Amino acid sequence: MPPIEPAKVRPGNKLVVDGDIYEVIEFAHTKPGKGQAFVKCKIKNLQNGRVLEKTWKIGEMLETADFQKHTCQFLYSDPDGYNFMDLGSYEQFFLPEDMLGYGAKFLQPDAEVIVSFWEGRPIGVELPPKAVFEVTDTVEAVKGNTANAITKDATIETGHVLQVPPFIKIGEKIVVSTETGEYVERA
């Protein structure tokens, strides 16, 4: 990919810094009264999750990361992590739990996800923004408490516990936001 000037960096850009791939989380362009302008960025390592602050002078060139996105299928999890299959090449690969982070709570067998690859290595997983899950455990609503904005705990099939309206029952299918882990609506 072509290099980019620090002034054109925006959140979400992928950069190669010291041989590792980083995603820009925050940036601030500063032009002091004296001296040269600079850009201060907060960047996250996509391989180990470490967050750094870097400063670049205007005029320097930054290397952008050339990565590919593949549609993959989640196969199964084991104590070491999660196994996926690339639906284009049918190659299977393993990802550790820390790479999936919060999204691991919403993986169902056979679910399709987008996996980003850099130099042939998986570096990140994108889940669909919403997914349908079955409620496996919840308490029954108390009569008279169904009209107010009251919520109750419910467990979905992946084991994640979330707040749902009191009319949701065991066995019902609900839509859950995979980004926040919150109830969205009935399915």
C-alpha positions in Angstrom: 0.0 0.0 0.0 1.2 3.5 -0.6 2.7 5.5 2.3 0.5 8.1 4.0 1.4 11.5 5.6 0.8 11.8 9.3 -1.7 14.7 8.7 -3.9 12.3 6.8 -4.1 9.6 9.4 -7.5 8.9 10.8 -9.0 6.5 13.4 -9.3 3.0 11.8 -6.3 3.4 9.6 -3.9 0.4 9.7 -0.2 1.2 9.9 3.0 -0.8 10.0 5.2 0.5 12.9 8.5 -1.3 13.7 7.4 -4.4 11.8 4.0 -4.8 13.5 0.6 -3.8 12.4 -1.3 -1.2 14.4 -4.8 0.4 14.2 -5.1 4.1 14.9 -7.5 4.6 17.8 -7.1 8.4 18.3 -5.1 11.2 16.7 -4.5 14.8 17.3 -2.8 17.3 14.9 -0.8 19.9 16.8 0.8 23.1 15.3 2.8 24.8 18.1 3.6 28.5 17.8 7.3 27.6 17.3 8.7 24.6 15.6 7.2 22.0 13.3 3.7 20.7 13.4 3.2 17.1 14.5 0.6 14.4 14.9 0.2 12.5 18.1 -1.6 9.1 17.7 -2.8 6.4 20.1 -2.3 3.1 18.2 -3.3 -0.5 19.1 -1.2 -3.5 18.2 -3.5 -5.9 16.3 -1.5 -8.9 17.3 -1.1 -8.5 21.0 -3.6 -5.7 21.9 -1.0 -3.4 23.4 -1.8 0.4 23.1 1.0 2.9 22.4 1.2 6.6 21.9 3.4 7.7 18.9 4.3 11.1 17.6 5.2 11.9 14.0 6.4 15.1 12.5 4.6 16.5 9.5 6.5 15.6 6.4 7.4 12.0 7.5 5.8 9.2 5.6 4.1 6.3 7.4 3.7 2.8 5.9 0.1 1.6 5.6 -0.7 -2.0 6.1 -1.9 -4.1 3.1 -4.3 -6.7 4.5 -7.0 -8.9 3.1 -10.4 -9.8 4.5 -11.7 -13.3 4.1 -15.1 -14.8 5.0 -14.5 -17.6 7.5 -16.7 -20.0 9.5 -16.3 -20.6 13.2 -16.0 -24.4 13.7 -15.4 -25.0 17.4 -13.6 -23.9 20.5 -11.3 -25.8 22.8 -9.4 -24.8 26.0 -6.6 -23.2 23.9 -8.8 -21.0 21.7 -11.0 -21.0 18.6 -10.9 -22.8 15.3 -12.0 -21.3 12.0 -12.2 -22.3 8.3 -11.5 -19.9 5.4 -14.6 -20.4 3.2 -12.5 -19.5 0.1 -9.6 -21.9 0.5 -11.0 -24.3 3.1 -7.9 -23.9 5.2 -8.4 -24.3 8.9 -6.7 -22.1 11.4 -6.6 -21.4 15.1 -7.0 -18.0 17.0 -6.3 -17.5 20.7 -9.1 -16.1 22.9 -7.3 -12.8 23.5 -7.5 -12.0 19.7 -11.3 -12.3 19.8 -11.8 -10.4 23.0 -15.4 -9.5 23.9 -16.6 -11.0 20.6 -15.8 -14.6 21.8 -19.0 -14.5 23.9 -21.1 -14.3 20.7 -19.6 -17.1 18.5 -21.9 -19.9 17.6 -20.9 -23.0 15.7 -21.1 -22.5 11.9 -21.3 -18.6 12.3 -19.7 -16.7 9.5 -17.3 -13.9 10.4 -14.8 -11.7 8.6 -11.2 -12.3 9.4 -8.5 -9.8 8.5 -5.1 -11.3 7.4 -1.8 -9.5 7.2 1.2 -11.2 5.6 -0.7 -14.5 5.7 -1.5 -14.3 9.5 -4.9 -13.6 11.0 -4.9 -10.3 12.8 -8.6 -9.6 13.7 -12.1 -10.9 13.6 -15.3 -8.9 12.7 -18.6 -10.3 13.9 -21.9 -9.3 12.3 -23.2 -6.3 14.3 -26.3 -8.3 15.5 -26.9 -12.1 16.0 -29.9 -14.2 17.0 -29.6 -16.4 20.1 -31.9 -18.6 22.1 -32.6 -17.8 25.7 -31.5 -20.8 27.8 -32.2 -19.5 31.3 -34.2 -16.6 32.9 -36.7 -16.1 35.7 -40.4 -15.7 35.1 -41.8 -12.2 35.2 -43.6 -11.1 38.3 -47.2 -10.3 37.5 -47.7 -6.5 37.4 -44.1 -5.8 36.6 -44.4 -6.2 32.8 -45.5 -2.6 32.0 -42.6 -0.7 33.4 -39.1 -0.4 32.1 -37.9 -3.2 34.3 -35.3 -5.8 33.0 -34.2 -9.2 34.2 -31.1 -11.4 33.7 -31.2 -13.9 30.9 -28.6 -16.4 29.7 -28.2 -17.1 26.0 -26.9 -20.3 24.4 -23.3 -19.1 24.5 -23.4 -18.6 28.2 -23.4 -14.8 28.0 -25.8 -13.1 30.6 -27.6 -9.9 29.6 -30.6 -7.8 30.6 -33.8 -8.4 28.8 -37.4 -7.2 29.1 -39.6 -9.1 31.6 -41.8 -10.7 28.8 -38.8 -12.8 27.4 -39.1 -16.5 28.3 -36.8 -19.5 28.1 -36.6 -20.9 24.6 -37.4 -17.6 22.9 -35.0 -16.3 20.2 -33.7 -12.7 20.7 -31.5 -10.4 18.7 -28.3 -9.3 20.6 -25.8 -6.6 19.6 -22.4 -8.3 19.3 -20.7 -4.9 19.9 -22.3 -4.1 23.2 -23.8 -7.4 24.3 -27.2 -5.8 24.9 -30.7 -7.0 24.0 -32.1 -5.5 20.8 -35.4 -7.1 20.0 -37.2 -10.4 19.7 -36.3 -12.5 16.7 
